[in-house]
Amino acid sequence: MSEEGEEKMELSHEPVPGYRTAFFIAITIGVLYLAIILFKTLT
């Protein structure tokens, strides 16, 4: 697959503040939305 002496390239970046918080907020809202839909279909 890779040849002898070939170095592996690695992409890296500096984290942008605020994206992790926004991600968790969006996931939480999505889970709550699905939970409300599930609750309404069961009652």
Helices and strands as residue ranges (DSSP letters): H 19-42
